[in-house]
Amino acid sequence: MAKLALNKSTLNHENQRLKSFRQFVPALDLKRKQILAARLKSRRALAEYAQQMEQVEAEVARQLPMLAGTSLDLSTLVQLRAVRQRQDNLVGIELPVIEAIEIDRREYSRLALPPWVDILAARLQQMLELNVYRQVEEVRLARLEDALQKTTQRLNLFDKVLIPRTEANIRRIRIALSDAERAGVVRAKIAKNKRARIAAS
C-alpha cells in the first residue's frame, strides 16, 4: 500500500472517498434486503413444491394400489416436450421464470388398458409439471444465494474495511496538519523573539 501523504490535498481526497463509500452502503444494504426477501420466497416455493409432490405420491398410493402389481409399461405415457422460460431481473440478478410447460400425453386405447390409466396419466403430468417448477426454483435459489454472498462481502468490505480505514487516514492527516500548524506558530514565535533580542542588543 502506498504511503499516505499527510497534506490538505490528500485530506480532501480521503474526504471524497469517505463520502462516496457512505453513499454505496445504503444501496448495497437495500440490495441485500431485497435478495434476502426473494430468497425467503424461493425457499417457501420449494417447500410448497415438495409438499405438493408428496401429496400427489400419497394420492397415487391411495387411488392406484394396483400399480404395484402391474406389468404394463407406462413409462412413456407422459413426456415433457418443452419448457418456455423468460429471465426476470431482480437488482441485477437474472432469474428464470416459467412461461409455459408443454407435455405430451401418449394416445392409448381405452379398451386395451384399464380405466385407472387415465388417473395415472393425470397424476404423472401433475408430477412432471411440479418437478419442472421445482428444478427452476432451485436454479433461482442458487443464483440468489450466490448474489447474496457477493453483496454481503461487498457490504462488509465497505462497512468494516474501507470506511474505517478512510476515517483513520483522515484522523491521521488532521493530527499531522494540526501538529505542523502548531510547529509553524512556535517557530514563528521563536524567530520573532530572536529578532527582538537582536534588535535590543
N, C-alpha and C positions, 0 to 999 in steps of 0.2 A: 504494500500500500504506500502511496506517495506521502511524503512528509507534509504535514499541514502547515501552510503559510499563515503566520499569525498577523494578518493585516486586515484593513477595512474591506478591501475587495473580496477577500475570502469570506469574511463575515457576511457580506451581502449575498454572496453565492450560497453559503450554507443556509441562510435565512430563506432564500428562494426554494432551495431543495426541501427544507422542512415544510414549507407551505404546500408544495406540490405533493409531498408524501402524505400529509394530513388530508389532502383532498382525495387521494386514492383510497384511503382506509374505509370511509363510509360506503363508497361504491362497491368495494370488494366485499364488505360485510353484508350489504344488501344482496349481492350476487350469491354469497354463501347461504343466506337465509332462504332465497328462492330455490336454490338447489336442494337444500335440506327438506323444504316443503314438498318438492317434486319427488325426492327420494322416498319420503314417507308415503306419498300417494302410490308410488310404484310398488313399494313393499306390500301395501294393503291390497293392491290389484293382484299381485302374485299369490297372496294368501287366499284371496277370493277365488282365483282360478283353480288353485289346489283343492279348495273345499268343493267347488262345483264338479271337478273331476272325480273326487271321492264319491260325491252324491250319484253321479252317473254310473260309476262302478257298482255302487250299492244297489241301484235300481236294476242294473243288468243282472246282478246276482239274484235279486228277488224275483224279477219278472221272467228271467230266462234260465232257470236252473238246468234245463235240458241241454244247454250249450256244453256243459262239462262232458256229456257222453256222446256228442255228435261227431260223426266222421266227415261231415260236409266241409269242403274247402271254401271258407267265407273270407279269406284274406284279401281278395280283390273286389269285394262288394262295394267299398267306398275308397276313393283315391283322391288325393289332393292334386288339382290341376295347376292352380296359380294363386299367388298372394300378391295383391296390388298394395303398394305402400307409398307413402309420401314422407318427407322429412319435415318435422317441425323444429323451429329454432327457439330454444329456451336459453336466454342470456349467453348466446354464442355456442350452445351445445346442440348438435344435430341429433334429434331423437326420432326414431322411426314410428310411424303411426299407420295402422292397417286401414286401408280404404275398403277393400273387398277381399273375400276369400272365395275362390271358385273350387267346388268339389264335384267330382264325377261320381254318380251312383250307377253302378253297372245294371244294365237291364237283365232281369231274370224272370223265368217262368213262375208265375204264382201257383200254377198247378203242380209243377215239378218239385217245388221247395215248400217246406212247412210254412204256415201263416206267421209264425213268430219271427221269420227272417225280416219282415217289414219293420218290426220293432227294433231288431238288432241293427239294421241299416241306419235307422234314425239315430240310435244311440252312438253308433260308430261315427256318424257325421258330426254329431254334437261333440264327441270326444276329440275328433280331429281338429275341429274349429278351436276348442278350448286349448289344445296343445299348441296350435299356431300362435294364439294370443299370448300364451304363457312364454313361449320362446322369444317373441318380440319384446315382451315386457322385461325379460331377463337381459336383453341387449340394452334396453333403455336404462335399466338399473345399473348395469356395468358402466355405461357411459356417464351416468350421474355420479357414481362412486368415484370414478377417475377424475371427473371435473371438480368434485368436492375436495378431493385430496389436494389437487393443484391449487385451487382457490384458497384453501386453508393454509397451505405452505406460503403462498404469496402474502396473505394477510399477516401471518406470523412474521414473515421477513420484514414487512413494513413496520408492524406494531412492536416487535420485540428486538429487531436488529437495527434497521435503517434510521427510524425516528430517534431511539435513544442515543445512537452513535452520533447523529447530527446534532442533537441537543447538547451532548457532551462537547462536541467540537466548538459549538457556539459559545459555551461557557468558558472553554479554554482560551478562545480568541478574545473574548471580552475581558477576561482576567489579564491576559498579556497586554492588551491595548491600554487597560486601566493602569497597569504597572508601568508601562512605557510612558504614559502621560504624567504619572506621579514623578517618575525619574527625571523627566524633562523639566518639570516645575522645580524639583530640588536642584538640578544642575543650573537652571536659570538663577535661582536664589544665591547659590554659591558663587556664580560668576559675578552677580551684582554686588555681593559683599566684598569680593576680591577687588572689583573696580573701585568700590567706595574706599577700601583700605589704601589702594594705590593712590587715589586722588587725595586722600588725607595726608599721606606722607610726603 
